[in-house]
Amino acid sequence: MKRNEFLNGCSACGALALFKITGLDEAQFHKDENAIQDTKDDPDTIAINRAQILTLLGYIDTSVSESQKKKIFSKLGSECLYSRGLDKWVNGFKDNQDEFFDRVQRDESKYWEKLEYDKEKSVITLIGRKVTSCACEYSKTENPPKSLCNYCCKRFQEEMFGLLLGKKVKVRIDESYLLGGERCSTTIFVS
């Protein structure tokens, strides 16, 4: 095995282990801008430095192979849904999927301006609101990882809409703030 392949593999495994064992979530980031504290107040637990996490994600985005980036950031997107309990919220709409879509039409979504499900074509069109920054806490750095859009957000939406519909879905990123757009919009293809 080549040295670079070995190091890339170690980086990927280390990053995934770091995210899994720390149980990172958005609420913990907002407690302190520089450190994430253990919610159990365990004196033997070392706080994780927020800047260190952002630096690690940036390193992964710029230093590992495309296949490893996809693997790591896709896992991060999946963990984002489940670690924050959003899967339970989405499952609450399984018996009334129209309500999920109607919430956006009633202007009740902070992030989405339009969300339409064309059941005949098996396509969901999601148009985001115009934004001045990315919604993801991991993007709050000078050079945010593009993989947050290309893999993390994409996987998050695939998991979310897959749960909601009970079907396999594929997501295409149509526009993204981190990729130079004014909003974050996707097309979701339902199988």
N, C-alpha and C positions, 0 to 999 in steps of 0.2 A: 504494500500500500504506500502511496506517495505521501510525503510529509504534509503537504497542503490539504490533501483529502482527509488525512487523519485529523488535522487541526480543525478543519471545517466541520467534520463529524462531531468532534468534541464540543465545539462551540454550539452546535445545534442541540446536542443532548444536554449540555449545561444550561442553555437558555430555557429549554422546556422544563427541566427539573426545577430551575429557579422559579418560574412562574407557577408551577403546580404546588410546590411546597410552601410558597409564601401566601397563597390564596389572595393575591392582589385583587383589589376592586376599587372602583372609582371613589367611594366614600373615604377609603383610607388615604388616597392621594390628597384629599382636601383638608385633612387634619393639619398637615404641615407641608409647606412647599418643598422642603428638602429631605424629609424622612418619612418613612411609612412605619408606624408603630404597630407592634403586636397588640391586638385588641384584648388579649388575656392579661396584659400587664405582667408578663413573665420576666423577672429580672435577668434570667439567663439567655434571653432572646436578644439578638443584636438587631437593631433597626436597620432597614434597608434604605439606602440613600436613593431618593427619587432620581437625582441626576445620574446615578450609576445605572439605573434601569433604562433611562432614555439613551444613555451612551451605549449600553449593550445592544439595544434595538437598532441603533444607528450603525453599530459595527456589523451586526448580522446583515443588515440591509446592503451594506457596501462591500462586505468581505467574503461572504459565503456563496456557494454556487446557487444558481437560480432554483434548482430542485430543492435544495436545503431551505432557501428562503421561503419557498412556497409551503413546505412542510411545517416550518416553525410558525410563520405568520398565520397560516390556516388554522393551526392548533390554537393559537392565541385568539383568533376570531371565534372559534367554537367555545373556548373557555370563557370568553367574555359573556356569551349568552347564558351559560349554565352557572358560572360562579357568582353571577349577580342575581340569579333567580328569575331571569327574564323568561326562561322556559315555562315556568309556572304561570306567569302573566299571559304568555301566548296561548298556552293550553286552555286558559279560561275562555278563549274565543273559538275553540274547536267546534262547538255545537252551534255557534252563531258567527260564522266567518264574515258575513256581510257587515256586522257591527264593527269588526276590525277595520274594514275598508271605509265604512261610513264615518268613523271618527275623524279621518283625514278630511273627508268632504265637508264635515262640520267645522273645520278649522281648529281641531283639538290637538293637533300634532305640533310639537315644537320644531321638528326637523323636516317634515314632509309637507309639501304644498298640494300634491296630487298623488293619488294612489288608486289605480283602476285595474280591475281584473276582467279581462276579456276571456270568458270561459270557453267560448267557441274556438278561439285561436290558442287557448292555453298560455296566455301571456299576461303578465302583470307589468304595468308601467308605473314606475315610481319616480316622481319629480320632486327633488328636494327644494327647500326654501333657499333663497339667496343668502349666503353666509359671508362672514368676514374672517372666520377661522374654522378649523376642523373640530368636530364634536368630540373626537377621541382625545383623551388625556395624554396618550402616548405621543401625540403629535405636537405637544407643547414644547418644542425645542427649535433651535435656529434652522436646522436642516432635517425636517421630519422624514422618517423612512417612507418611501413611496410604496413599500410593501404593505403598509397599513391599508392602503386602498386596494392595491392589486390582489392581495390575498386575504388579509385579516377581515376587512369589511365585507368583502365578497363572501367569505365563508360564514361570517356572522349572519348575513342575509339568507344564505342557502339553508342554514340550520333553522333560522326563525320561520321562514316561509314554508320550509319542509315540514316543520312541526305543525304549523297552523293548518296546512292543507292535507297533511298525512300523505304527501307525495314527494317524490324526488324532484328537486328543482335545480336549475343552473342559472347563475347570475352573470350578467354582463355589465361592467361598469361603463356607463355612457358619458358621464361627466363627474369630475371630482375636484373639490377645492385643492387638495394636495397635489393634484396633477395639473393645476392651472385653471380650473373652471370656477364659475361663480356659485355653483351649487353642487350637490352630490345627488346624482340621478342614476338609476339602474333600470335594466329590463330583466325581468325574471321569467324564465321559460319553465313551464310546469310539464312534467312528464306524465 
